[in-house]
Amino acid sequence: MKRIIYIAVLLLTAIAAQAASFTVEAPRQVIEGNKFNVTFVLNNGEGSNFTPPEVTGAKLIYGPSVSHSYSSSWVNGKSSHTSSEEYTMIYKATQSGKCHIGPASVVCDGKRMTTKALTIEVLPSGSHANTQPQQHTTPGAPTPYSDPMTQSADKAVSGKDLFVRIEMSKPRVYEQQAVVCTIKLYTKYQISQFVPTIQPSFDGFLIEEIPVQPSLNKVETLNGERYMTAILKQCILYPQQSGKLTISSGNYDVSVVQFDTFRSIFGTISQPVEKDLKVTSNKATVNILPLPEPKPASFTGAVGRFNVTTDLKPATGFKTYSAASYRYIISGTGNIKYIKAPEVKFPDQFDVYDPKTDIQVNDAAGNMSGRVVIDYTFIPQYAGEFDIPAGEFTYFDPDAGKYETINIPARHLSVAKGEGQPSNHYRMKNMDIRPIKNGDLGLKKSHGYIVDSWAYWLWFLLPLLALVALLLYYRKQLKERADVRRMRSKRASKVAQRRLKAARGFATRGDRSGFYAEMLNALWGYMSDKLSIPVSELSKDNINAELEQYGIDEQLRQASMELIDKCEFAQYAPELASGDMNAVLDEAAGLIDRLESVKRQKTTTVQS
């Protein structure tokens, strides 16, 4: 029962983590006469039937514009996915005082979700407003620059308006010294879609990903220009060689939102327009300095700042044939995850096993810190006084530019006699010559020849037969594919079924016009392929004549013509059409099955 309750709690927690939410974002303060955005964000859900809020103290300029965003990440073997739908309204503050934004609603998963009401303070002209949003901005939220009046569709998007930049935390580092690489998007436009096509490559580096959730939630100034920014990727790089290493540029497909603005009798109307762009990031170069020579003998590749302690478990009371552990603890900041286990010289009278390593690190402050615990398990095989000799741990401090050595003190062990005998692992490890096996080894002398067996010749015959069968099958396939008419007839049913499946999608959405258009494509296409009638000669009379020649009875021919007439009538006069679209789908599927069951009758030629 405890396990069931525990599993249920975990499932409920996971479901709650992915539950849909509907929130509103708006500035705290605006200036009288200025425009401002109010965004309604639906996270982890698909919405429909959006109902705008009632607003007092402001005039609607444009909206709602709808944008979608999706992101996924893979961190430590676990994947996560988030999506959002945003409804953006642009208002103009008409008078100072209070502007009340009522609740908006949307239908998600069959339930209507509603936002909370907000109040925005409208300051008199000439005041300074706090434009910080009343809630945290979510991925894909509109930028301060999504004003349709200034971002018309005829305006070209230059490299200064939208670009991806690779930034390195340091221009020069030593081998194995951490350097943080950040790939960041800068944009003056709202982004509706962002797809990496070629990711930058990090040749010559070991990479540790820093988990990030890409979101346009920060305004930055670069070269005197203000941008909305999003961190696309961030990682800690550890160079593995000296010299000049370059992170190659990446390619991205980006869709930005612009606006078509036109005047009508109702005023100025703006319509969002998506423009597809291809963006290439810059290249980033880092100068890697080699580690100084000569390297100390105790240096195993640790670069950073570290401390070392050792411990024995148990601390006293060692006995033969009882397991004990010598623990080596390395803590600090640097390439701690890639430090090799130091070599510890144990007495020859100890049975020593391979060390076990436990790594506990985090990537705070753009570097890796934590500790590595290395356990050396050993079993004394003889009683007496023994020493684990002193050792050294050497690391390179990049800030000081020199090697630092930590002295590891020796450990003295008094081993008492215990119960048992030396382990097989110890005996086998310390034996130079293995015992020779004596007695009957079960050997026998055979006078047979392998070429006399049928299995020998069968290994030659089977591949030959398989090759002949493959050639015959290949010739048959070539002959069938050369007959274009026959191939079209054979795949007519499959093509029609795919189109009927697409029509079912229109029926599910209630799109009668799209449904009947797709039904006509399926029926006309099936008749053209099945009867080998060119599209230019496709007509009801020709279809009826070919069906009769094919061997289709009059009742089935009449049913085919009636179904085509019904779909044509419904397409060109949808307001007069009635009936269940699913019934039409079933009728078409049944008609195609009946036609497929009829075998073409052989044509006879009468000679006079």
C-alpha positions in Angstrom: 0.0 0.0 0.0 2.9 2.4 0.8 4.4 1.8 -2.7 1.0 2.4 -4.4 0.5 5.7 -2.5 4.1 6.7 -3.3 3.7 6.0 -7.0 0.3 7.8 -7.1 1.9 10.9 -5.5 4.7 10.9 -8.1 2.2 10.6 -11.0 0.1 13.4 -9.6 3.2 15.6 -9.2 4.2 14.9 -12.9 0.7 15.7 -14.1 0.6 18.9 -12.2 4.0 19.9 -13.5 2.6 19.8 -17.1 -0.9 21.2 -16.3 -2.1 24.1 -18.6 -2.2 27.6 -17.2 -3.7 30.9 -18.5 -2.1 34.1 -17.3 -2.0 37.8 -18.3 1.0 40.1 -18.7 0.8 43.9 -18.8 3.0 46.9 -17.7 2.4 48.3 -14.2 2.4 51.9 -15.5 1.8 53.6 -18.9 1.9 57.3 -20.0 -1.3 58.9 -21.2 -1.4 58.8 -25.0 1.1 55.9 -25.3 0.5 52.5 -26.7 1.0 49.3 -24.5 0.7 45.6 -24.9 -1.5 43.2 -22.9 -0.6 39.6 -23.5 -2.6 36.5 -22.4 -0.4 33.4 -22.3 -1.7 29.8 -22.4 1.1 27.5 -21.3 1.1 23.7 -22.1 -2.2 23.7 -23.9 -4.0 24.4 -27.2 -6.7 27.1 -27.0 -9.8 28.0 -28.9 -12.7 30.5 -28.7 -10.6 33.3 -27.1 -12.8 36.0 -25.5 -11.0 39.4 -25.1 -11.4 41.3 -21.9 -13.5 44.4 -21.2 -11.2 47.4 -20.9 -11.9 50.8 -19.4 -9.5 53.8 -19.7 -7.9 52.6 -22.9 -8.7 52.2 -26.6 -8.0 49.0 -28.6 -5.6 49.7 -31.4 -5.0 46.2 -32.7 -5.6 42.6 -31.7 -5.6 39.9 -30.8 -2.5 38.6 -32.7 -1.8 34.9 -31.9 1.6 33.4 -31.7 2.8 29.9 -30.8 6.1 28.8 -29.3 7.6 25.4 -28.5 10.8 24.5 -26.7 12.5 21.2 -25.6 15.6 20.4 -23.7 17.7 17.3 -22.9 19.6 17.5 -19.6 21.3 14.6 -17.9 19.4 12.1 -19.9 16.0 13.6 -19.2 13.9 15.5 -21.7 11.4 18.3 -21.0 9.0 20.1 -23.3 7.1 23.3 -23.0 4.7 25.1 -25.3 2.8 28.4 -25.2 0.0 30.2 -27.0 -0.1 34.0 -26.8 -2.9 36.4 -27.5 -1.5 40.0 -27.8 -3.7 43.1 -27.6 -2.4 46.6 -28.3 -4.1 49.5 -26.5 -3.7 53.2 -26.3 -4.1 55.0 -22.9 -6.7 57.6 -23.4 -6.8 59.3 -20.0 -4.8 59.5 -16.8 -6.0 57.6 -13.8 -6.7 53.9 -13.7 -7.0 51.5 -16.6 -8.9 48.3 -15.8 -8.2 45.1 -17.7 -11.0 42.6 -17.2 -10.6 38.9 -17.3 -10.1 37.1 -20.7 -11.0 33.5 -21.3 -10.1 30.7 -23.6 -11.3 27.1 -24.1 -8.5 24.5 -23.4 -9.1 20.7 -23.3 -12.9 21.3 -23.2 -12.7 23.6 -20.2 -12.9 27.4 -20.2 -10.0 29.1 -18.4 -10.1 32.7 -17.2 -7.4 35.2 -16.3 -7.4 37.5 -13.3 -8.4 41.2 -13.7 -5.6 43.8 -13.7 -5.3 47.5 -13.0 -2.8 49.7 -14.8 -1.9 53.1 -13.6 -2.0 55.7 -16.4 0.3 58.7 -15.6 -0.1 62.2 -17.1 1.9 63.1 -20.2 5.5 63.9 -19.5 5.8 61.5 -16.5 8.2 58.5 -16.3 6.5 55.1 -16.2 7.6 51.9 -14.7 7.1 49.5 -17.7 8.1 46.3 -15.9 5.5 43.6 -16.5 3.2 42.6 -13.6 4.2 39.0 -14.2 7.3 37.3 -15.4 7.6 37.2 -19.2 7.3 33.8 -20.7 9.1 32.3 -23.8 7.9 34.0 -27.0 6.4 37.0 -25.1 6.0 40.2 -27.3 8.8 42.6 -27.3 8.6 46.3 -26.5 9.1 46.8 -30.3 6.0 44.9 -31.6 4.2 48.1 -32.6 2.4 47.5 -35.9 2.7 51.2 -36.8 6.6 51.0 -36.9 7.2 47.5 -38.1 5.4 47.3 -41.5 5.8 44.2 -43.7 7.5 46.2 -46.4 10.4 47.1 -44.1 13.5 45.0 -44.6 14.9 43.1 -41.6 18.6 43.8 -41.5 21.4 42.1 -39.7 21.3 44.8 -37.0 17.6 44.0 -36.3 18.0 40.3 -35.8 21.2 38.2 -35.2 22.7 35.3 -33.2 25.9 35.9 -31.3 28.4 33.5 -29.8 30.0 35.0 -26.7 33.0 33.6 -24.8 33.6 34.5 -21.1 37.4 34.7 -21.6 39.5 35.4 -24.7 42.5 33.4 -23.5 42.7 30.4 -21.1 45.0 27.5 -20.4 44.4 23.9 -21.4 41.7 22.3 -19.3 40.7 25.7 -17.9 37.0 26.3 -18.0 35.6 28.9 -20.4 31.8 29.7 -20.7 30.3 29.8 -24.2 26.9 31.5 -24.6 24.9 31.5 -27.8 22.4 34.4 -27.6 19.6 35.7 -29.8 19.2 39.5 -30.3 16.0 40.7 -31.9 13.9 43.9 -32.4 11.0 41.8 -33.7 8.6 39.3 -32.2 9.7 35.7 -33.0 7.0 33.2 -34.0 9.3 30.3 -34.9 13.0 29.6 -34.3 14.6 26.4 -35.6 18.3 25.6 -35.5 19.4 23.9 -38.8 23.1 23.6 -38.1 24.4 23.8 -34.6 27.9 25.3 -33.8 30.6 22.7 -33.4 33.1 22.6 -30.5 36.1 20.8 -31.9 38.9 20.4 -29.4 36.7 21.0 -26.3 35.0 18.8 -23.7 31.5 20.2 -23.2 29.3 20.5 -20.1 25.8 21.7 -20.9 24.3 24.4 -18.6 20.5 23.8 -18.5 18.7 26.9 -20.0 15.1 27.6 -21.1 15.2 29.9 -24.1 12.9 32.9 -23.6 12.8 36.5 -24.8 12.6 37.9 -21.3 15.4 40.5 -21.1 16.1 43.8 -22.7 19.8 44.6 -23.5 21.6 47.5 -25.1 24.3 46.6 -27.6 26.2 49.3 -29.6 23.6 51.8 -28.6 20.7 49.7 -29.8 18.1 48.0 -27.6 17.2 44.4 -28.2 15.1 41.6 -26.7 17.5 38.7 -25.9 17.2 35.0 -25.3 20.0 32.6 -24.3 19.7 29.7 -26.8 22.5 27.6 -25.4 25.1 27.8 -22.7 27.9 25.4 -21.9 31.2 25.1 -20.1 34.1 24.3 -22.4 37.3 22.6 -21.4 40.0 22.9 -24.1 42.0 19.7 -24.7 44.8 21.2 -26.8 46.8 24.4 -27.1 46.6 26.9 -29.9 43.8 28.9 -31.5 40.4 27.0 -31.2 37.4 28.2 -33.1 33.7 27.6 -32.4 32.1 27.4 -35.9 29.0 29.4 -36.8 25.5 28.0 -36.6 22.5 28.4 -39.0 19.0 29.1 -38.0 15.6 29.4 -39.6 13.7 32.3 -38.0 10.1 33.6 -38.6 9.6 37.2 -37.5 6.3 39.0 -37.1 5.7 42.2 -39.1 2.5 44.0 -39.8 0.5 45.0 -42.9 -1.2 48.3 -42.0 -4.0 49.8 -44.1 -6.8 52.3 -43.7 -10.5 51.5 -43.9 -13.8 53.2 -43.0 -13.3 51.8 -39.5 -9.9 53.4 -39.0 -6.4 52.0 -39.3 -6.2 48.2 -39.3 -3.0 46.1 -38.9 -2.6 42.5 -39.7 0.4 40.4 -38.6 2.6 38.9 -41.4 5.3 36.3 -40.8 8.6 36.7 -42.7 10.9 33.7 -42.9 14.7 34.5 -42.6 17.9 32.5 -42.5 20.3 33.7 -39.8 24.0 32.7 -39.4 25.8 33.3 -36.2 29.4 34.6 -35.9 32.4 32.5 -35.2 34.2 32.7 -31.8 37.9 32.1 -31.2 39.8 31.4 -28.0 43.5 31.4 -27.6 44.6 28.3 -25.6 47.9 28.5 -23.7 49.8 25.2 -23.1 50.5 24.1 -19.6 54.0 25.0 -18.5 56.8 22.5 -18.8 58.2 20.5 -17.1 55.1 19.0 -15.6 55.5 17.5 -12.1 55.4 13.7 -12.0 52.4 13.8 -9.6 50.4 16.0 -12.0 47.4 14.1 -13.5 45.6 16.8 -15.4 43.8 18.8 -12.6 43.4 22.5 -13.5 41.8 24.9 -11.0 41.9 25.2 -7.3 41.6 22.1 -5.1 42.0 20.6 -1.7 42.6 17.0 -0.7 41.8 15.0 2.4 42.1 11.2 3.1 40.2 8.9 5.5 40.3 5.3 6.6 37.2 3.2 7.4 37.4 1.8 9.9 39.8 4.2 11.6 41.3 1.3 13.8 40.8 -2.3 14.5 42.0 -3.8 11.2 41.8 -7.6 10.8 42.9 -10.0 8.2 40.3 -11.1 5.6 38.0 -8.1 6.6 37.4 -5.4 4.0 38.5 -1.8 4.7 38.4 1.4 2.7 40.9 4.2 2.0 39.0 7.3 1.0 40.5 10.0 -1.2 38.5 13.3 -1.2 39.2 16.0 -3.8 37.2 19.2 -3.5 37.4 22.6 -5.2 36.7 24.4 -8.5 37.9 23.5 -12.0 37.9 20.4 -14.2 37.0 18.3 -11.2 34.8 16.0 -13.2 37.7 14.9 -15.4 40.4 14.3 -12.7 42.0 10.9 -12.9 42.0 8.7 -9.8 45.4 9.1 -8.1 47.6 6.0 -7.8 47.9 4.8 -4.2 50.7 2.3 -3.4 49.3 -0.3 -1.0 51.4 -3.0 0.7 51.9 -6.1 -1.3 50.2 -8.1 1.5 46.9 -6.3 0.8 44.3 -7.6 -1.7 43.3 -4.3 -3.5 40.2 -3.8 -5.7 39.5 -1.2 -8.4 38.6 2.2 -7.0 35.0 3.4 -7.0 34.5 7.1 -7.8 31.5 9.3 -6.7 31.3 12.7 -8.4 29.2 15.5 -6.9 29.5 18.7 -8.9 27.5 21.8 -9.9 28.0 24.4 -12.6 27.4 27.5 -10.5 29.1 30.8 -11.6 30.0 29.4 -15.0 32.5 26.9 -13.6 32.4 23.4 -12.1 32.8 23.0 -8.4 32.1 20.2 -5.9 34.0 17.2 -4.8 35.2 13.8 -6.0 35.2 10.9 -3.5 37.4 7.9 -4.5 37.1 4.7 -2.4 39.9 2.2 -2.6 38.7 -1.1 -1.1 41.4 -3.4 0.3 41.6 -6.6 2.4 44.7 -7.4 4.5 45.8 -10.9 4.0 48.4 -11.1 6.7 48.7 -9.7 10.3 51.4 -7.2 11.1 52.3 -3.5 10.9 51.9 -1.8 7.5 52.1 1.7 6.0 50.2 3.3 3.2 53.1 5.6 2.0 52.8 9.4 1.7 51.8 10.8 -1.6 51.4 14.0 -3.6 48.5 15.6 -5.5 49.5 18.3 -7.9 47.2 20.7 -9.8 47.7 23.7 -12.0 46.3 27.0 -10.8 45.5 29.1 -13.9 45.1 32.3 -11.9 48.6 32.0 -10.4 50.0 30.5 -13.6 51.9 27.7 -11.7 51.6 24.2 -10.3 50.6 23.7 -6.7 51.4 20.5 -4.8 49.4 19.1 -1.8 51.3 16.6 0.4 49.2 13.5 1.4 50.4 12.1 4.8 51.3 8.4 5.3 48.8 6.1 7.1 49.9 3.4 9.6 47.8 0.3 10.0 48.0 -2.4 12.7 46.4 -5.5 11.4 45.4 -8.3 13.8 44.7 -11.9 13.0 41.2 -12.6 11.8 39.2 -15.6 10.8 39.5 -17.0 7.3 42.1 -17.6 4.7 43.7 -15.7 1.8 41.2 -14.9 -1.0 41.4 -16.5 -4.4 41.7 -13.0 -5.9 44.9 -12.4 -3.8 46.4 -15.9 -4.6 45.8 -15.6 -8.3 47.2 -12.1 -8.4 50.5 -13.1 -6.7 51.1 -16.4 -8.5 53.7 -16.3 -11.3 53.0 -19.9 -12.6 49.5 -21.4 -12.8 49.0 -25.1 -11.9 49.1 -27.5 -14.9 46.0 -29.5 -15.5 46.7 -33.3 -15.2 44.7 -36.4 -16.2 42.5 -37.2 -19.2 41.8 -34.1 -21.2 39.2 -35.8 -23.4 41.2 -35.5 -26.6 40.5 -37.8 -29.6 42.0 -38.3 -33.1 39.7 -37.8 -36.1 40.3 -39.1 -39.6 37.3 -37.4 -41.3 37.6 -34.7 -44.0 35.3 -31.7 -44.1 34.9 -31.8 -47.9 33.3 -35.2 -47.5 30.3 -33.8 -45.6 27.1 -32.5 -47.2 27.2 -29.4 -45.0 30.4 -28.2 -46.6 28.9 -28.2 -50.1 25.6 -26.8 -48.8 27.4 -23.6 -47.7 28.3 -23.0 -51.4 24.9 -24.0 -52.8 22.7 -21.8 -50.5 24.2 -18.5 -51.5 24.0 -19.4 -55.2 20.3 -20.3 -54.9 19.7 -17.1 -53.0 21.4 -15.0 -55.7 19.3 -16.6 -58.5 16.1 -16.0 -56.5 17.1 -12.3 -55.9 17.8 -11.8 -59.7 14.4 -13.3 -60.7 12.6 -11.1 -58.1 14.5 -8.0 -59.4 13.6 -8.7 -63.0 9.9 -9.1 -62.0 10.0 -5.8 -60.2 11.6 -4.0 -63.2 9.0 -5.4 -65.5 6.1 -4.3 -63.2 7.5 -0.8 -62.8 8.0 -0.4 -66.5 4.2 -0.8 -66.9 3.1 2.7 -65.7 -0.5 2.0 -66.4 -0.6 -1.1 -64.2 1.4 0.6 -61.4 -1.1 3.5 -61.3 -3.9 1.1 -61.1 -2.3 -0.9 -58.3 -1.7 2.0 -56.1 -5.0 3.8 -56.9 -6.6 2.5 -53.7 -3.7 3.5 -51.4 -3.6 7.0 -52.8 -7.4 7.3 -52.4 -7.3 6.1 -48.8 -4.7 8.7 -47.9 -6.9 11.4 -49.3 -9.9 10.0 -47.5 -7.9 10.2 -44.3 -7.2 13.9 -45.0 -10.9 14.5 -45.6 -11.7 12.9 -42.3 -9.5 15.5 -40.7 -11.6 18.3 -42.3 -14.7 16.5 -41.1 -13.4 16.4 -37.5 -12.8 20.2 -37.6 -16.2 20.8 -39.2 -14.7 22.3 -42.4 -17.4 21.3 -45.0 -15.8 23.2 -47.9 -12.4 21.6 -47.3 -14.0 18.2 -46.7 -15.8 18.1 -50.0 -12.9 19.5 -51.9 -10.7 16.7 -50.6 -13.4 14.1 -51.3 -13.5 15.2 -55.0 -9.7 15.0 -55.2 -9.9 11.4 -53.8 -12.7 10.3 -56.2 -11.4 11.9 -59.4 -7.9 10.8 -58.6 -9.0 7.2 -57.9 -10.9 7.0 -61.2 -8.0 8.5 -63.1 -5.5 6.1 -61.6 -7.7 3.0 -61.6 -9.0 3.4 -65.2 -5.8 5.0 -66.6 -7.6 8.1 -67.8 -5.4 11.1 -68.3 -6.4 14.2 -66.3 -7.1 16.2 -69.4 -9.7 13.6 -70.5 -11.3 13.1 -67.1 -15.1 13.5 -67.3 -18.1 11.6 -66.1 -18.9 10.2 -69.5 -15.4 8.9 -70.0 -15.4 7.4 -66.4 -18.8 5.7 -67.0 -17.6 4.3 -70.3 -14.3 3.0 -68.9 -16.1 1.5 -65.9 -18.4 -0.4 -68.2 -15.5 -1.6 -70.3 -13.7 -2.6 -67.0 -16.6 -4.9 -66.2 -18.4 -2.8 -63.5 -22.2 -3.5 -63.4 -24.7 -0.7 -64.0 -25.8 -0.4 -60.3 -22.2 0.2 -59.1 -21.5 2.7 -62.0 -24.6 4.6 -61.1 -23.6 4.7 -57.4 -20.2 6.1 -58.4 -21.7 8.9 -60.5 -24.2 9.8 -57.8 -21.5 10.1 -55.2 -19.4 12.4 -57.4 -22.5 14.5 -58.1 -23.3 14.7 -54.4 -19.7 16.0 -53.5 -19.7 18.5 -56.4 -23.0 19.9 -55.3 -21.9 20.2 -51.7 -18.6 21.9 -52.7 -20.1 24.6 -54.9 -23.2 25.1 -52.8 -22.2 24.3 -49.2 -25.0 26.4 -47.8 -27.5 24.0 -49.4 -25.6 20.9 -48.6 -26.8 18.7 -45.7 -26.0 15.4 -44.3 -23.4 13.7 -42.2 -19.8 14.1 -43.6 -18.8 10.8 -41.8 -21.6 9.0 -43.7 -20.2 10.4 -47.0 -16.8 9.1 -46.0 -18.1 5.6 -45.2 -20.0 5.6 -48.5 -16.8 6.5 -50.5 -14.7 3.9 -48.7 -17.3 1.2 -49.3 -17.6 2.3 -53.0 -13.8 2.0 -53.5 -13.7 -1.4 -51.8 -16.5 -2.7 -54.1 -14.6 -1.3 -57.2 -11.4 -2.9 -56.0 -13.1 -6.3 -55.6 -14.0 -6.3 -59.3 -11.5 -7.9 -61.6 -10.9 -6.3 -65.0 -12.6 -8.4 -67.7 -10.5 -9.4 -70.6 -11.2 -7.6 -73.9 -11.8 -9.7 -76.9 -11.1 -8.7 -80.5 -13.5 -9.9 -83.2 -11.9 -10.3 -86.5 -14.0 -10.3 -89.6 
